[in-house]
């Protein structure tokens, strides 16, 4: 493993989110240490997301909610997978199950870990733990509205076929990275099952 020498670090924002400023040197590919550089790390914690597939309807259960950071570059309402931040002391899978209950009243029996990825490693330490779950029968019943009102959440749940979801990615109606990754993963899984 290559060396990193952190000479100084401090929080320039320490609130619900944190922004850390660091001055460091890192071992370059040629073996030499880099000059002193300044970097920032946006810390928002890690998150868990679940792509839920309804076997009865053969559709993906998605949500829409207002996301302020997207407001200036669109209308602010984003279509995404059910997801949320992992609470302290909670495993990613526990978080995924809790978020399903809070946002859509869904309870699942089996859950499959798909992958874990950084959202924007050039500026943020956040990892997303992406899961897949199938529901049917009684377990496929979900609340059309949800979220924690005391957290400012106002969520609508709905279903799209895989083809509809893929079309919405192409038209830019679905722009959330975790949702795009999950939908393309499902497309790949279904293509493999056809072989």
Secondary structure, DSSP 8 states (H G I E B T S, - for coil): ---EEEEEEEEEEESSSEEEEEEEEEB-TTSSB---EEEEEEE---EEEEEEEETTTTEEEEEEEE-GGGGGGS-SEEEE-EEEE--TT--HHHHHHHHHHHHH----S--EEEEEEES-TTTB--EEEEEEEEE-GGGG---SEES-GGGT--EEEEEE-HHHHHHHHHHTS---HHHHHHHHHHHHHHHHHH-
